[in-house]
Amino acid sequence: MKQEAVCMTDELSIQDLPGVGAATAEKLIMSGFDTLLSIAVATNGQLVEASGVTEATARKIIHAARDSMNMGFSTGTDMMEKRENVHRISTGSKNFDTLLGGGFETGVITECFGQYGSSKTQIAHSLAVQCIKQYPESRVVFIDTENTFRPERIAQFAKGAGLEPEQVLAQIKVGRAFNSDHQMLLAEKIVDIVKEGDNVKLVIVDSLTAHFRAEFVGRGTLAERQQKLNKHMHTLSSLADHYNVAVYVTNQVMSKPDQFFGDPTEAIGGHIVGHNSAFRIYLRKGKKGSRVAKLVDSPNLPDGETLFYVEEDCLRDT
């Protein structure tokens, strides 16, 4: 697991905080505030909602948690050492992996957006199999919002990777989300899966914005939609960061009618999705059945693009 950016000065438990008894501690833990770090970075309102304490007590709890921890700055050398815990999961295509500096990075969100048929879901299936091949004891969590998960496709990719299809399928947990609230709840429950002892290395959300797009129609609902989407993205980002998990989200696109030159394709979700995704990849169809993956945003890699083909049992390079 990735090393934390903060460290404890005293070995305290949640019940050692002022104003927190056994009942309050249980409520906080049930709501996901099970570490001093999670409490230290929480807001007063979040603790009030989670435990039922007064706002003054919530403020006292948060300040005590912060005082018990070293929440200052780290040197660049310290951050470089922490980067050594980052892993990269192969897509199955060497060209694609090279574009991403070795594969999909753990600890962050990677977004692929493109029109239907651009192979967003195919990459999700291949990535799940490659993750289990790379880390045989790992688990993959797949949040399916558009009924796109196909066990038959996993079996095909597994055979191509030299793995036993039944074993691979047993290591993938699939949650079918029927609306945006259900989707957000499933994302929050992944933490419980990790705490139960499953070695989750990869989380897939296919697709990220389908329910939000369908449920919030018109400009009047845009602010509410973006607020919920932002909360969902923060949950996924926190999951990736705290547990060193790779999060892969697929995204739908729209066409900008006011753009007369260049590609009018734009990802749904606007800046909310863009700012929360460390890596953004634009997928489109290429010539002769190929697919083009274009890296459009990255914190440490140059923009670039590559070609690959989706075959029955693998992603094949040109």
Protein Blocks (a to p, Z undefined) as FASTA:
>chain_A
ZZdfbdcfbdcdfklpghiafklmmmmmmnopabfklmmmmcfklmmmmnopafklmmmm
mmmmmmmpccbdcdfklmmmmmmmpccddehiaklmmmnoopacehiacdddddehklmm
mmmmmmmmmmmmmmmmbccddddfkopacfklmmmmmmmnopafklmmmmpccdddfbfk
lmmmmmmmmmmmmmnopacfbdcdddfklmmmmmmgcjklmmmmmmmmmmmmmmmmmmmm
mnopacdddddddddfkbcgdjfbdcehijmlmmmpmbdcdddddeehiacdddfbdfkb
ccddddddddfkbccdZZ
